[in-house]
Amino acid sequence: MNRSSASTTTSEQPLPMLEKHRQQLIIDILEQRQFASVRSLTKILNASEATIRRDITKMSNRGLINKIRGGAESISGEKKRKNISSSSFSIDKTKQANIKKLIAKRAVELCKDDESIIINGGSSTYMMGEYLCNLQLNILTNSFVLANYITENSDNQVSLPGGEIYRDQGIILSSYESDTIENYRATMMFMGTPGIGEFGVMESDPLLIRSEQKLKKQTEKLVILADSTKLGQHSNFIFCPLSDVDILITDSNADKKLIKDFESQGIEVIIVPCAIP
């Protein structure tokens, strides 16, 4: 039987990205790309054109970047070496951050000591790391950044698949059939998504789908972490149909009709309470 769980509301509200943080991300983007237009920065940072233009002007006046027609460029003549997790991953972590933390916390509450679980890399599942510290689990993850956090802050056993580091998401991707994944068996797999709706669970990058589908084959249940802004959203690629989803964890701002639609597909919907934005 499907069930929605919710409790009393919380006073936590998602905060807008701080100007200082946003401007640092602009610097990071320019160091990797050398140039970025106002339009592209607006899309990446989820800010208005007026805000981005104001940031560019302020940063240019301080000598941090060069303001040019239609955008900005790095003051450095060379591209900066990329970090393990790129600026895009850092940006994703700031979107709906407080709500993502509530969802991540609820996801961890599904876990029990000594269980084996799989955590797919992403900004939503990265938030689970903070709440996994008091458990003792066997965790397989393709997230290099999450694996590093868990091993430094807990006694959980962490395994990584073989492959190359995909910096845009800070995860490990393998092009090989045999990469140790097939030797792992888990009770649950946790993953985020850019959208979930009538067509299924969406993915933004086809490179990720093959790796994620290999992980999904090794688990008994698929748990999707998706804040209310992701519900009903479409993307260019479909990871799996709704029939493959066992549990969806979202927040109380979710559209009630969409919740009923998911439940009619046999999905257990867990709702975490949050303040109305």
PyMOL commands that set and color helices and strands:
alter all, ss='L'
color gray80, all
select helices_A, chain A and resi 19-33+38-45+49-61+87-94+97-108+123-126+129-132+144-153+181-183+206-216+228-230+242-244+256-264
alter helices_A, ss='H'
color red, helices_A
select strands_A, chain A and resi 35-37+65-68+71-74+116-119+138-141+157-159+164-166+171-173+186-192+196-197+200-203+219-225+237-240+247-251+268-272
alter strands_A, ss='S'
color yellow, strands_A
deselect
rebuild
show_as cartoon
